[in-house]
Amino acid sequence: MKIAIVGCGSRHKMFRDSVVEDYSDKHEIVALCDSNGHRLRLAAEAASQPGTNGVATYLAGDFDRLIAEQKPDTVVVATPDFLHSDYIIRAFEAGCDVICEKPLTIDLTRLKMILDAQARTGRKVMVTFNYRYSPARTQIKELIMSGAIGTVTAVDFRWHLDRVHGADYFRRWHRQKENSGGLLVHKSTHHFDLLNWWLGSVPVDVFASGRRAFYRPEMAVELGLGGRGTRCADCAVASSCDFELNMDGDENLRSLYREAEDEDGYYRDRCVFDADIGIEDTMQAHIRYASGVTANYTLTSYSPWEGLEIKFQGTKGDITHRHVEVHGVFGGERAHAGGDAVTTELHLAGEHPRMLDVPHGEGHHGGADPVMLGYIFDPEGMEPDRFGRASDHVAGGWSILTGIAANMSIETGSAVNIPTMLRARGIKL
Ligand SMILES: NC(=O)c1ccc[n+]([C@@H]2O[C@H](COP(=O)([O-])OP(=O)(O)OC[C@H]3O[C@@H](n4cnc5c(N)ncnc54)[C@H](O)[C@@H]3O)[C@@H](O)[C@H]2O)c1
């Protein structure tokens, strides 16, 4: 497969290094594209194989020339979220398939454009829902599929982002809804996709509340950060702020973002307490699925720890799954949790609760990324996927609809019926 990657920021490395280091006998990166020449050069240096002429690079304005000259089979899209649809559609029209980072896109207008282009061209887009591939999450799918707790009736799902990871969404492009759809789309697309996949159903009604309760100027004052600047690099109180992002002190951040700033003014370390942030940090939703299952969902982004807690109620018992990824943030440093930080308890009616052995995987996102990359780049070398983990435009679409409906519900104060919302926009999934 001839692969072109668009968007050479932090996430593209996973795809780039995987092809270069693990799958170069099967695939080749033929081109890289970014709006920032500095990041483009760094990516090209890292992707170039010894003894070759290197990888062709194109600035964003030359994407069509990239397609014409390099004729990729597949385009990997790893740009900020609001740009996904444009590159997906242009790749489709040029006869390419697409591997797209989550979320597929951020709003109904762009979703409809992607779906129309897919129908018109017949091309494929795979949305890389790496969380589905983490062994612990796959085990939950297997338990539910096996009927271990009978029919699932209700779910309680809480996701906690800590004060380093969670804060990061308030520093840069994610912090405006027009770029990311807010965390209910940008982040929760993973969580709502897991729910859709685990439950084998789709969301119908959503009622949500959300607000920015923590990352606010008032909180900075409360924390004694009254004289704060607009970004960490020139902030007078940075050294006493637990939320400081010291780009000069981190080789990766310095080379990838700090040294690239002059070209596009992309500041990676803007103050998380700025007044003009447009996304929520505290969100709750109640969701009713087509299967009748109901779910309560909570996402916070300033938690003292990071991880998830989920309980599935079923007609025969319940499953409680907990994963502590980071057990605390101390002075801006994250303390990662140890090996037994993932637990799954099965409690059947009339029996004592049982702690199950939870499979662990090596690699990022709880061992999810290497498994997913295997299925993307070497599907023949993997076991047939009986869990249906690969996801296309349909799964990608459903995964953002809960968040889009939740955003609408927050705005209007009313519940949103997704079929009605889709009909009004002429969207069929
Ligand atoms: N699945 C996951 O776990 C996961 C994790 C991180 C990020 N992501 C996703 O990956 C994508 C990229 O995130 P990131 O953290 O790497 O962001 P980033 O800001 O580090 O990188 C984005 C890159 O896109 C480039 N870009 C901006 N405008 C462009 C344009 N018009 N054309 C081409 N390139 C352009 C930027 O210069 C930058 O190099 C996002 O969609 C994000 O949601 C997914």
The ligand as an SDF file (V2000), in Angstrom:
LIG
                    3D

 44 48  0  0  0  0  0  0  0  0999 V2000
   -6.7860    8.0010   18.9340 N   0  0  0  0  0  0  0  0  0  0  0  0
   -6.1210    8.6790   19.8430 C   0  0  0  0  0  0  0  0  0  0  0  0
   -5.9210    8.1920   20.9160 O   0  0  0  0  0  0  0  0  0  0  0  0
   -5.6100   10.0650   19.5050 C   0  0  0  0  0  0  0  0  0  0  0  0
   -4.6350   10.6580   20.3160 C   0  0  0  0  0  0  0  0  0  0  0  0
   -4.1870   11.9420   19.9780 C   0  0  0  0  0  0  0  0  0  0  0  0
   -4.7130   12.6120   18.8850 C   0  0  0  0  0  0  0  0  0  0  0  0
   -5.6610   12.0080   18.1160 N   0  0  0  0  0  0  0  0  0  0  0  0
   -6.2220   12.7160   16.9430 C   0  0  0  0  0  0  0  0  0  0  0  0
   -5.1790   12.9630   16.0080 O   0  0  0  0  0  0  0  0  0  0  0  0
   -5.4010   14.1910   15.3290 C   0  0  0  0  0  0  0  0  0  0  0  0
   -4.1760   15.0690   15.4730 C   0  0  0  0  0  0  0  0  0  0  0  0
   -3.9630   15.3770   16.8330 O   0  0  0  0  0  0  0  0  0  0  0  0
   -2.5150   15.8310   17.3580 P   0  0  0  0  0  0  0  0  0  0  0  0
   -2.5610   15.7320   18.8250 O   0  0  0  0  0  0  0  0  0  0  0  0
   -1.4580   15.1460   16.5980 O   0  0  0  0  0  0  0  0  0  0  0  0
   -2.5460   17.3900   16.9480 O   0  0  0  0  0  0  0  0  0  0  0  0
   -1.2840   18.3050   16.6110 P   0  0  0  0  0  0  0  0  0  0  0  0
   -1.7480   19.6920   16.7430 O   0  0  0  0  0  0  0  0  0  0  0  0
   -0.0960   17.8490   17.3590 O   0  0  0  0  0  0  0  0  0  0  0  0
   -1.0150   17.9700   15.0750 O   0  0  0  0  0  0  0  0  0  0  0  0
   -1.8470   18.4000   14.0280 C   0  0  0  0  0  0  0  0  0  0  0  0
   -0.9730   18.6680   12.8190 C   0  0  0  0  0  0  0  0  0  0  0  0
   -1.8190   19.0740   11.7340 O   0  0  0  0  0  0  0  0  0  0  0  0
   -1.1770   20.1650   11.0830 C   0  0  0  0  0  0  0  0  0  0  0  0
   -2.1560   20.9530   10.3390 N   0  0  0  0  0  0  0  0  0  0  0  0
   -2.8990   22.0120   10.7610 C   0  0  0  0  0  0  0  0  0  0  0  0
   -3.6360   22.4870    9.7400 N   0  0  0  0  0  0  0  0  0  0  0  0
   -3.3730   21.7070    8.6710 C   0  0  0  0  0  0  0  0  0  0  0  0
   -3.8370   21.6920    7.3220 C   0  0  0  0  0  0  0  0  0  0  0  0
   -4.7320   22.5870    6.8670 N   0  0  0  0  0  0  0  0  0  0  0  0
   -3.3670   20.7510    6.4870 N   0  0  0  0  0  0  0  0  0  0  0  0
   -2.4430   19.8350    6.9030 C   0  0  0  0  0  0  0  0  0  0  0  0
   -1.9550   19.8170    8.1660 N   0  0  0  0  0  0  0  0  0  0  0  0
   -2.4230   20.7380    9.0320 C   0  0  0  0  0  0  0  0  0  0  0  0
   -0.4910   20.9440   12.1950 C   0  0  0  0  0  0  0  0  0  0  0  0
    0.5240   21.7740   11.7140 O   0  0  0  0  0  0  0  0  0  0  0  0
    0.0370   19.7920   13.0480 C   0  0  0  0  0  0  0  0  0  0  0  0
    1.3110   19.4010   12.6290 O   0  0  0  0  0  0  0  0  0  0  0  0
   -6.6650   14.7930   15.9350 C   0  0  0  0  0  0  0  0  0  0  0  0
   -7.7640   14.5040   15.1170 O   0  0  0  0  0  0  0  0  0  0  0  0
   -6.8100   14.0800   17.2670 C   0  0  0  0  0  0  0  0  0  0  0  0
   -8.1610   13.9450   17.6640 O   0  0  0  0  0  0  0  0  0  0  0  0
   -6.0980   10.7540   18.4090 C   0  0  0  0  0  0  0  0  0  0  0  0
  1  2  1  0
  2  3  2  0
  2  4  1  0
  4  5  1  0
  4 44  2  0
  5  6  2  0
  6  7  1  0
  7  8  2  0
  8  9  1  0
  8 44  1  0
  9 10  1  0
  9 42  1  0
 10 11  1  0
 11 12  1  0
 11 40  1  0
 12 13  1  0
 13 14  1  0
 14 15  2  0
 14 16  1  0
 14 17  1  0
 17 18  1  0
 18 19  2  0
 18 20  1  0
 18 21  1  0
 21 22  1  0
 22 23  1  0
 23 24  1  0
 23 38  1  0
 24 25  1  0
 25 26  1  0
 25 36  1  0
 26 27  1  0
 26 35  1  0
 27 28  2  0
 28 29  1  0
 29 30  1  0
 29 35  2  0
 30 31  1  0
 30 32  2  0
 32 33  1  0
 33 34  2  0
 34 35  1  0
 36 37  1  0
 36 38  1  0
 38 39  1  0
 40 41  1  0
 40 42  1  0
 42 43  1  0
M  CHG  2   8   1  16  -1
M  END
$$$$
